[in-house]
Every structure is written in C-alpha cells, then in structure tokens.
Amino acid sequence: MTFDEYKASLAGELPPKGITSGLAALWYAGKDSWEQAHAIAQDVPTREGSWVHAYLHRVEGDQWNANYWYNRAGKTMPAVSLEQEWEDIVKAML
C-alpha cells in the first residue's frame, strides 16, 4: 500500500484490511478519533506502538506522557507539525 492509498482510505468507514495495529491506530487518528486510536496504540507492545502512542499524547497536549512514550520508542519529540509527524510515521510504517 502506498501513502496516497492509505490516506485515501480515510474516506472509508473502517481501516484497510491487513494493516498493522500501529497503522490502524494512525488511521483512526487521521479521522480525529483519538480515543479509538489510543485504545489500539496502548495495546501494541513494540517500539512502533510506543511511537504511535507518543504521537497520540502529543496530539492530546500531554507533553510529559508523550516524552515518556518517545523515550520507550527510542525517539525524541520532533519539532514538526502534528500533521507532518503523522505523515512521517505512516510512511515509516508502510
């Protein structure tokens, strides 16, 4: 799946079949469904899941919690817009 195909899938009702949990969480985040995205991300016990979890707490405005999850992911909080980070994470996971 390309980034453009993934982004176009946001027009649908459900995330595309066969994507990872991390991408499913980002899909819900892309539809402004933070609660659903967070429910998925908090159950992904990988660095990838921690990265998505960090991003979601950044969206929420909880910088302390975001930094905790960035640390678990082996990342630092980026100095880019939320939109750019969403795109960067999606592209890295595709």
Backbone atoms as SQL, in Angstrom:
CREATE TABLE atoms (id INTEGER PRIMARY KEY, chain TEXT, resi INTEGER, resn TEXT, atom TEXT, x REAL, y REAL, z REAL);
INSERT INTO atoms VALUES
  (1, 'A', 1, 'MET', 'N', 0.850, -1.171, 0.000),
  (2, 'A', 1, 'MET', 'CA', 0.000, 0.000, 0.000),
  (3, 'A', 1, 'MET', 'C', 0.899, 1.239, 0.000),
  (4, 'A', 2, 'THR', 'N', 0.545, 2.212, -0.818),
  (5, 'A', 2, 'THR', 'CA', 1.282, 3.473, -0.855),
  (6, 'A', 2, 'THR', 'C', 0.701, 4.435, 0.170),
  (7, 'A', 3, 'PHE', 'N', 1.446, 5.489, 0.449),
  (8, 'A', 3, 'PHE', 'CA', 0.947, 6.504, 1.370),
  (9, 'A', 3, 'PHE', 'C', -0.336, 7.126, 0.831),
  (10, 'A', 4, 'ASP', 'N', -0.373, 7.408, -0.460),
  (11, 'A', 4, 'ASP', 'CA', -1.568, 8.023, -1.047),
  (12, 'A', 4, 'ASP', 'C', -2.785, 7.098, -0.926),
  (13, 'A', 5, 'GLU', 'N', -2.588, 5.811, -1.111),
  (14, 'A', 5, 'GLU', 'CA', -3.696, 4.857, -0.955),
  (15, 'A', 5, 'GLU', 'C', -4.168, 4.815, 0.500),
  (16, 'A', 6, 'TYR', 'N', -3.207, 4.807, 1.415),
  (17, 'A', 6, 'TYR', 'CA', -3.544, 4.809, 2.838),
  (18, 'A', 6, 'TYR', 'C', -4.344, 6.064, 3.192),
  (19, 'A', 7, 'LYS', 'N', -3.848, 7.212, 2.757),
  (20, 'A', 7, 'LYS', 'CA', -4.519, 8.477, 3.061),
  (21, 'A', 7, 'LYS', 'C', -5.917, 8.512, 2.437),
  (22, 'A', 8, 'ALA', 'N', -6.062, 8.011, 1.229),
  (23, 'A', 8, 'ALA', 'CA', -7.373, 7.978, 0.574),
  (24, 'A', 8, 'ALA', 'C', -8.341, 7.069, 1.312),
  (25, 'A', 9, 'SER', 'N', -7.814, 6.053, 1.990),
  (26, 'A', 9, 'SER', 'CA', -8.685, 5.123, 2.719),
  (27, 'A', 9, 'SER', 'C', -9.388, 5.790, 3.897),
  (28, 'A', 10, 'LEU', 'N', -8.914, 6.977, 4.298),
  (29, 'A', 10, 'LEU', 'CA', -9.560, 7.701, 5.398),
  (30, 'A', 10, 'LEU', 'C', -11.000, 8.094, 5.055),
  (31, 'A', 11, 'ALA', 'N', -11.345, 8.058, 3.778),
  (32, 'A', 11, 'ALA', 'CA', -12.722, 8.355, 3.371),
  (33, 'A', 11, 'ALA', 'C', -13.663, 7.209, 3.708),
  (34, 'A', 12, 'GLY', 'N', -13.117, 6.040, 4.012),
  (35, 'A', 12, 'GLY', 'CA', -13.934, 4.869, 4.312),
  (36, 'A', 12, 'GLY', 'C', -14.400, 4.833, 5.754),
  (37, 'A', 13, 'GLU', 'N', -15.164, 3.805, 6.055),
  (38, 'A', 13, 'GLU', 'CA', -15.712, 3.626, 7.401),
  (39, 'A', 13, 'GLU', 'C', -14.770, 2.857, 8.319),
  (40, 'A', 14, 'LEU', 'N', -13.956, 1.976, 7.732),
  (41, 'A', 14, 'LEU', 'CA', -13.045, 1.129, 8.509),
  (42, 'A', 14, 'LEU', 'C', -11.653, 1.180, 7.914),
  (43, 'A', 15, 'PRO', 'N', -10.632, 0.941, 8.746),
  (44, 'A', 15, 'PRO', 'CA', -9.273, 0.923, 8.192),
  (45, 'A', 15, 'PRO', 'C', -9.106, -0.206, 7.180),
  (46, 'A', 16, 'PRO', 'N', -8.153, -0.077, 6.293),
  (47, 'A', 16, 'PRO', 'CA', -7.916, -1.135, 5.304),
  (48, 'A', 16, 'PRO', 'C', -7.576, -2.461, 5.987),
  (49, 'A', 17, 'LYS', 'N', -8.019, -3.530, 5.392),
  (50, 'A', 17, 'LYS', 'CA', -7.708, -4.866, 5.922),
  (51, 'A', 17, 'LYS', 'C', -6.228, -5.158, 5.748),
  (52, 'A', 18, 'GLY', 'N', -5.685, -5.881, 6.720),
  (53, 'A', 18, 'GLY', 'CA', -4.319, -6.342, 6.618),
  (54, 'A', 18, 'GLY', 'C', -3.252, -5.364, 7.083),
  (55, 'A', 19, 'ILE', 'N', -3.643, -4.192, 7.603),
  (56, 'A', 19, 'ILE', 'CA', -2.614, -3.272, 8.083),
  (57, 'A', 19, 'ILE', 'C', -2.264, -3.600, 9.538),
  (58, 'A', 20, 'THR', 'N', -1.118, -3.124, 9.974),
  (59, 'A', 20, 'THR', 'CA', -0.683, -3.376, 11.343),
  (60, 'A', 20, 'THR', 'C', -1.549, -2.595, 12.333),
  (61, 'A', 21, 'SER', 'N', -1.444, -2.972, 13.586),
  (62, 'A', 21, 'SER', 'CA', -2.185, -2.252, 14.633),
  (63, 'A', 21, 'SER', 'C', -1.721, -0.801, 14.716),
  (64, 'A', 22, 'GLY', 'N', -0.425, -0.582, 14.549),
  (65, 'A', 22, 'GLY', 'CA', 0.085, 0.784, 14.569),
  (66, 'A', 22, 'GLY', 'C', -0.529, 1.635, 13.473),
  (67, 'A', 23, 'LEU', 'N', -0.608, 1.079, 12.275),
  (68, 'A', 23, 'LEU', 'CA', -1.232, 1.812, 11.170),
  (69, 'A', 23, 'LEU', 'C', -2.729, 1.980, 11.382),
  (70, 'A', 24, 'ALA', 'N', -3.377, 1.012, 12.023),
  (71, 'A', 24, 'ALA', 'CA', -4.802, 1.150, 12.325),
  (72, 'A', 24, 'ALA', 'C', -5.013, 2.291, 13.316),
  (73, 'A', 25, 'ALA', 'N', -4.146, 2.376, 14.320),
  (74, 'A', 25, 'ALA', 'CA', -4.256, 3.468, 15.292),
  (75, 'A', 25, 'ALA', 'C', -4.064, 4.816, 14.595),
  (76, 'A', 26, 'LEU', 'N', -3.079, 4.901, 13.721),
  (77, 'A', 26, 'LEU', 'CA', -2.853, 6.149, 12.990),
  (78, 'A', 26, 'LEU', 'C', -4.007, 6.464, 12.049),
  (79, 'A', 27, 'TRP', 'N', -4.641, 5.427, 11.513),
  (80, 'A', 27, 'TRP', 'CA', -5.795, 5.628, 10.640),
  (81, 'A', 27, 'TRP', 'C', -6.908, 6.316, 11.434),
  (82, 'A', 28, 'TYR', 'N', -7.179, 5.812, 12.634),
  (83, 'A', 28, 'TYR', 'CA', -8.213, 6.439, 13.465),
  (84, 'A', 28, 'TYR', 'C', -7.793, 7.847, 13.880),
  (85, 'A', 29, 'ALA', 'N', -6.505, 8.042, 14.149),
  (86, 'A', 29, 'ALA', 'CA', -6.030, 9.386, 14.471),
  (87, 'A', 29, 'ALA', 'C', -6.251, 10.321, 13.287),
  (88, 'A', 30, 'GLY', 'N', -6.037, 9.805, 12.077),
  (89, 'A', 30, 'GLY', 'CA', -6.261, 10.592, 10.864),
  (90, 'A', 30, 'GLY', 'C', -7.712, 10.966, 10.651),
  (91, 'A', 31, 'LYS', 'N', -8.609, 10.245, 11.306),
  (92, 'A', 31, 'LYS', 'CA', -10.041, 10.548, 11.244),
  (93, 'A', 31, 'LYS', 'C', -10.493, 11.308, 12.498),
  (94, 'A', 32, 'ASP', 'N', -9.528, 11.807, 13.272),
  (95, 'A', 32, 'ASP', 'CA', -9.804, 12.555, 14.508),
  (96, 'A', 32, 'ASP', 'C', -10.568, 11.739, 15.534),
  (97, 'A', 33, 'SER', 'N', -10.307, 10.448, 15.563),
  (98, 'A', 33, 'SER', 'CA', -10.904, 9.552, 16.558),
  (99, 'A', 33, 'SER', 'C', -9.808, 9.146, 17.545),
  (100, 'A', 34, 'TRP', 'N', -9.415, 10.120, 18.397),
  (101, 'A', 34, 'TRP', 'CA', -8.297, 9.932, 19.313),
  (102, 'A', 34, 'TRP', 'C', -8.518, 8.754, 20.248),
  (103, 'A', 35, 'GLU', 'N', -9.706, 8.636, 20.809),
  (104, 'A', 35, 'GLU', 'CA', -9.986, 7.563, 21.768),
  (105, 'A', 35, 'GLU', 'C', -9.777, 6.187, 21.143),
  (106, 'A', 36, 'GLN', 'N', -10.303, 5.984, 19.950),
  (107, 'A', 36, 'GLN', 'CA', -10.137, 4.699, 19.261),
  (108, 'A', 36, 'GLN', 'C', -8.675, 4.454, 18.924),
  (109, 'A', 37, 'ALA', 'N', -7.989, 5.494, 18.466),
  (110, 'A', 37, 'ALA', 'CA', -6.563, 5.369, 18.139),
  (111, 'A', 37, 'ALA', 'C', -5.766, 4.997, 19.387),
  (112, 'A', 38, 'HIS', 'N', -6.040, 5.645, 20.486),
  (113, 'A', 38, 'HIS', 'CA', -5.311, 5.386, 21.728),
  (114, 'A', 38, 'HIS', 'C', -5.607, 3.983, 22.252),
  (115, 'A', 39, 'ALA', 'N', -6.855, 3.555, 22.156),
  (116, 'A', 39, 'ALA', 'CA', -7.216, 2.205, 22.615),
  (117, 'A', 39, 'ALA', 'C', -6.408, 1.143, 21.882),
  (118, 'A', 40, 'ILE', 'N', -6.145, 1.367, 20.617),
  (119, 'A', 40, 'ILE', 'CA', -5.349, 0.418, 19.831),
  (120, 'A', 40, 'ILE', 'C', -3.871, 0.549, 20.191),
  (121, 'A', 41, 'ALA', 'N', -3.363, 1.778, 20.193),
  (122, 'A', 41, 'ALA', 'CA', -1.931, 2.007, 20.390),
  (123, 'A', 41, 'ALA', 'C', -1.439, 1.518, 21.745),
  (124, 'A', 42, 'GLN', 'N', -2.238, 1.662, 22.771),
  (125, 'A', 42, 'GLN', 'CA', -1.760, 1.277, 24.103),
  (126, 'A', 42, 'GLN', 'C', -1.611, -0.229, 24.252),
  (127, 'A', 43, 'ASP', 'N', -2.144, -0.984, 23.304),
  (128, 'A', 43, 'ASP', 'CA', -2.015, -2.438, 23.345),
  (129, 'A', 43, 'ASP', 'C', -0.969, -2.982, 22.376),
  (130, 'A', 44, 'VAL', 'N', -0.135, -2.109, 21.819),
  (131, 'A', 44, 'VAL', 'CA', 0.916, -2.538, 20.887),
  (132, 'A', 44, 'VAL', 'C', 2.256, -2.435, 21.619),
  (133, 'A', 45, 'PRO', 'N', 2.783, -3.561, 22.124),
  (134, 'A', 45, 'PRO', 'CA', 3.961, -3.543, 22.991),
  (135, 'A', 45, 'PRO', 'C', 5.302, -3.527, 22.244),
  (136, 'A', 46, 'THR', 'N', 5.381, -2.737, 21.194),
  (137, 'A', 46, 'THR', 'CA', 6.604, -2.653, 20.402),
  (138, 'A', 46, 'THR', 'C', 7.082, -1.204, 20.371),
  (139, 'A', 47, 'ARG', 'N', 8.292, -1.005, 19.851),
  (140, 'A', 47, 'ARG', 'CA', 8.778, 0.373, 19.681),
  (141, 'A', 47, 'ARG', 'C', 7.871, 1.148, 18.737),
  (142, 'A', 48, 'GLU', 'N', 7.375, 0.457, 17.711),
  (143, 'A', 48, 'GLU', 'CA', 6.461, 1.085, 16.759),
  (144, 'A', 48, 'GLU', 'C', 5.191, 1.544, 17.486),
  (145, 'A', 49, 'GLY', 'N', 4.650, 0.679, 18.319),
  (146, 'A', 49, 'GLY', 'CA', 3.463, 1.034, 19.092),
  (147, 'A', 49, 'GLY', 'C', 3.724, 2.188, 20.040),
  (148, 'A', 50, 'SER', 'N', 4.914, 2.208, 20.640),
  (149, 'A', 50, 'SER', 'CA', 5.280, 3.303, 21.541),
  (150, 'A', 50, 'SER', 'C', 5.392, 4.622, 20.778),
  (151, 'A', 51, 'TRP', 'N', 5.877, 4.557, 19.550),
  (152, 'A', 51, 'TRP', 'CA', 5.991, 5.765, 18.725),
  (153, 'A', 51, 'TRP', 'C', 4.599, 6.335, 18.440),
  (154, 'A', 52, 'VAL', 'N', 3.673, 5.481, 18.052),
  (155, 'A', 52, 'VAL', 'CA', 2.301, 5.935, 17.802),
  (156, 'A', 52, 'VAL', 'C', 1.694, 6.470, 19.098),
  (157, 'A', 53, 'HIS', 'N', 1.903, 5.764, 20.190),
  (158, 'A', 53, 'HIS', 'CA', 1.378, 6.178, 21.495),
  (159, 'A', 53, 'HIS', 'C', 1.932, 7.564, 21.852),
  (160, 'A', 54, 'ALA', 'N', 3.224, 7.785, 21.625),
  (161, 'A', 54, 'ALA', 'CA', 3.849, 9.091, 21.884),
  (162, 'A', 54, 'ALA', 'C', 3.180, 10.179, 21.060),
  (163, 'A', 55, 'TYR', 'N', 3.011, 9.909, 19.773),
  (164, 'A', 55, 'TYR', 'CA', 2.363, 10.879, 18.889),
  (165, 'A', 55, 'TYR', 'C', 0.969, 11.228, 19.406),
  (166, 'A', 56, 'LEU', 'N', 0.219, 10.229, 19.815),
  (167, 'A', 56, 'LEU', 'CA', -1.146, 10.480, 20.284),
  (168, 'A', 56, 'LEU', 'C', -1.171, 11.349, 21.539),
  (169, 'A', 57, 'HIS', 'N', -0.214, 11.149, 22.432),
  (170, 'A', 57, 'HIS', 'CA', -0.161, 12.005, 23.621),
  (171, 'A', 57, 'HIS', 'C', 0.301, 13.412, 23.260),
  (172, 'A', 58, 'ARG', 'N', 1.097, 13.524, 22.218),
  (173, 'A', 58, 'ARG', 'CA', 1.465, 14.861, 21.719),
  (174, 'A', 58, 'ARG', 'C', 0.224, 15.561, 21.178),
  (175, 'A', 59, 'VAL', 'N', -0.596, 14.831, 20.425),
  (176, 'A', 59, 'VAL', 'CA', -1.850, 15.385, 19.915),
  (177, 'A', 59, 'VAL', 'C', -2.727, 15.858, 21.075),
  (178, 'A', 60, 'GLU', 'N', -2.768, 15.056, 22.112),
  (179, 'A', 60, 'GLU', 'CA', -3.584, 15.349, 23.286),
  (180, 'A', 60, 'GLU', 'C', -3.067, 16.582, 24.043),
  (181, 'A', 61, 'GLY', 'N', -1.795, 16.904, 23.845),
  (182, 'A', 61, 'GLY', 'CA', -1.202, 18.027, 24.555),
  (183, 'A', 61, 'GLY', 'C', -0.524, 17.635, 25.852),
  (184, 'A', 62, 'ASP', 'N', -0.386, 16.341, 26.090),
  (185, 'A', 62, 'ASP', 'CA', 0.259, 15.824, 27.298),
  (186, 'A', 62, 'ASP', 'C', 1.734, 15.580, 26.989),
  (187, 'A', 63, 'GLN', 'N', 2.528, 16.640, 27.080),
  (188, 'A', 63, 'GLN', 'CA', 3.934, 16.570, 26.686),
  (189, 'A', 63, 'GLN', 'C', 4.738, 15.603, 27.556),
  (190, 'A', 64, 'TRP', 'N', 4.473, 15.577, 28.857),
  (191, 'A', 64, 'TRP', 'CA', 5.213, 14.677, 29.735),
  (192, 'A', 64, 'TRP', 'C', 5.002, 13.226, 29.308),
  (193, 'A', 65, 'ASN', 'N', 3.738, 12.840, 29.127),
  (194, 'A', 65, 'ASN', 'CA', 3.414, 11.465, 28.741),
  (195, 'A', 65, 'ASN', 'C', 3.954, 11.170, 27.338),
  (196, 'A', 66, 'ALA', 'N', 3.865, 12.142, 26.443),
  (197, 'A', 66, 'ALA', 'CA', 4.412, 11.960, 25.094),
  (198, 'A', 66, 'ALA', 'C', 5.908, 11.676, 25.173),
  (199, 'A', 67, 'ASN', 'N', 6.640, 12.446, 25.970),
  (200, 'A', 67, 'ASN', 'CA', 8.081, 12.227, 26.095),
  (201, 'A', 67, 'ASN', 'C', 8.398, 10.850, 26.657),
  (202, 'A', 68, 'TYR', 'N', 7.596, 10.394, 27.600),
  (203, 'A', 68, 'TYR', 'CA', 7.784, 9.044, 28.144),
  (204, 'A', 68, 'TYR', 'C', 7.705, 8.015, 27.020),
  (205, 'A', 69, 'TRP', 'N', 6.690, 8.123, 26.169),
  (206, 'A', 69, 'TRP', 'CA', 6.499, 7.142, 25.099),
  (207, 'A', 69, 'TRP', 'C', 7.519, 7.302, 23.977),
  (208, 'A', 70, 'TYR', 'N', 7.935, 8.550, 23.679),
  (209, 'A', 70, 'TYR', 'CA', 9.016, 8.739, 22.703),
  (210, 'A', 70, 'TYR', 'C', 10.274, 8.032, 23.200),
  (211, 'A', 71, 'ASN', 'N', 10.564, 8.168, 24.480),
  (212, 'A', 71, 'ASN', 'CA', 11.724, 7.506, 25.060),
  (213, 'A', 71, 'ASN', 'C', 11.622, 5.991, 24.897),
  (214, 'A', 72, 'ARG', 'N', 10.456, 5.431, 25.159),
  (215, 'A', 72, 'ARG', 'CA', 10.254, 3.983, 25.001),
  (216, 'A', 72, 'ARG', 'C', 10.418, 3.552, 23.551),
  (217, 'A', 73, 'ALA', 'N', 10.098, 4.453, 22.634),
  (218, 'A', 73, 'ALA', 'CA', 10.222, 4.158, 21.199),
  (219, 'A', 73, 'ALA', 'C', 11.641, 4.388, 20.687),
  (220, 'A', 74, 'GLY', 'N', 12.515, 4.954, 21.537),
  (221, 'A', 74, 'GLY', 'CA', 13.864, 5.270, 21.089),
  (222, 'A', 74, 'GLY', 'C', 13.901, 6.498, 20.203),
  (223, 'A', 75, 'LYS', 'N', 12.966, 7.395, 20.405),
  (224, 'A', 75, 'LYS', 'CA', 12.840, 8.605, 19.580),
  (225, 'A', 75, 'LYS', 'C', 12.832, 9.833, 20.483),
  (226, 'A', 76, 'THR', 'N', 12.941, 10.995, 19.875),
  (227, 'A', 76, 'THR', 'CA', 12.744, 12.246, 20.579),
  (228, 'A', 76, 'THR', 'C', 11.556, 12.955, 19.947),
  (229, 'A', 77, 'MET', 'N', 10.909, 13.809, 20.733),
  (230, 'A', 77, 'MET', 'CA', 9.765, 14.534, 20.197),
  (231, 'A', 77, 'MET', 'C', 10.238, 15.427, 19.050),
  (232, 'A', 78, 'PRO', 'N', 9.635, 15.308, 17.883),
  (233, 'A', 78, 'PRO', 'CA', 10.093, 16.085, 16.736),
  (234, 'A', 78, 'PRO', 'C', 9.628, 17.540, 16.813),
  (235, 'A', 79, 'ALA', 'N', 10.338, 18.386, 16.115),
  (236, 'A', 79, 'ALA', 'CA', 9.987, 19.800, 16.035),
  (237, 'A', 79, 'ALA', 'C', 9.275, 20.069, 14.706),
  (238, 'A', 80, 'VAL', 'N', 8.280, 19.230, 14.417),
  (239, 'A', 80, 'VAL', 'CA', 7.474, 19.389, 13.201),
  (240, 'A', 80, 'VAL', 'C', 6.011, 19.460, 13.617),
  (241, 'A', 81, 'SER', 'N', 5.161, 19.836, 12.687),
  (242, 'A', 81, 'SER', 'CA', 3.728, 19.900, 12.970),
  (243, 'A', 81, 'SER', 'C', 3.188, 18.494, 13.245),
  (244, 'A', 82, 'LEU', 'N', 2.057, 18.433, 13.899),
  (245, 'A', 82, 'LEU', 'CA', 1.403, 17.138, 14.133),
  (246, 'A', 82, 'LEU', 'C', 1.073, 16.453, 12.815),
  (247, 'A', 83, 'GLU', 'N', 0.644, 17.232, 11.838),
  (248, 'A', 83, 'GLU', 'CA', 0.296, 16.674, 10.531),
  (249, 'A', 83, 'GLU', 'C', 1.518, 16.044, 9.875),
  (250, 'A', 84, 'GLN', 'N', 2.654, 16.740, 9.969),
  (251, 'A', 84, 'GLN', 'CA', 3.881, 16.217, 9.365),
  (252, 'A', 84, 'GLN', 'C', 4.340, 14.959, 10.086),
  (253, 'A', 85, 'GLU', 'N', 4.237, 14.968, 11.413),
  (254, 'A', 85, 'GLU', 'CA', 4.654, 13.774, 12.147),
  (255, 'A', 85, 'GLU', 'C', 3.765, 12.592, 11.802),
  (256, 'A', 86, 'TRP', 'N', 2.457, 12.813, 11.690),
  (257, 'A', 86, 'TRP', 'CA', 1.528, 11.735, 11.323),
  (258, 'A', 86, 'TRP', 'C', 1.972, 11.131, 9.987),
  (259, 'A', 87, 'GLU', 'N', 2.244, 11.999, 9.023),
  (260, 'A', 87, 'GLU', 'CA', 2.672, 11.532, 7.702),
  (261, 'A', 87, 'GLU', 'C', 4.000, 10.780, 7.795),
  (262, 'A', 88, 'ASP', 'N', 4.945, 11.304, 8.568),
  (263, 'A', 88, 'ASP', 'CA', 6.251, 10.663, 8.705),
  (264, 'A', 88, 'ASP', 'C', 6.128, 9.267, 9.321),
  (265, 'A', 89, 'ILE', 'N', 5.284, 9.140, 10.353),
  (266, 'A', 89, 'ILE', 'CA', 5.130, 7.839, 10.997),
  (267, 'A', 89, 'ILE', 'C', 4.457, 6.850, 10.054),
  (268, 'A', 90, 'VAL', 'N', 3.399, 7.293, 9.391),
  (269, 'A', 90, 'VAL', 'CA', 2.692, 6.415, 8.439),
  (270, 'A', 90, 'VAL', 'C', 3.673, 5.918, 7.381),
  (271, 'A', 91, 'LYS', 'N', 4.420, 6.828, 6.784),
  (272, 'A', 91, 'LYS', 'CA', 5.365, 6.434, 5.739),
  (273, 'A', 91, 'LYS', 'C', 6.416, 5.474, 6.251),
  (274, 'A', 92, 'ALA', 'N', 6.884, 5.670, 7.471),
  (275, 'A', 92, 'ALA', 'CA', 7.878, 4.766, 8.050),
  (276, 'A', 92, 'ALA', 'C', 7.293, 3.381, 8.291),
  (277, 'A', 93, 'MET', 'N', 6.012, 3.318, 8.598),
  (278, 'A', 93, 'MET', 'CA', 5.382, 2.037, 8.903),
  (279, 'A', 93, 'MET', 'C', 4.868, 1.301, 7.675),
  (280, 'A', 94, 'LEU', 'N', 4.642, 2.037, 6.600),
  (281, 'A', 94, 'LEU', 'CA', 4.214, 1.369, 5.379),
  (282, 'A', 94, 'LEU', 'C', 5.420, 0.691, 4.779);
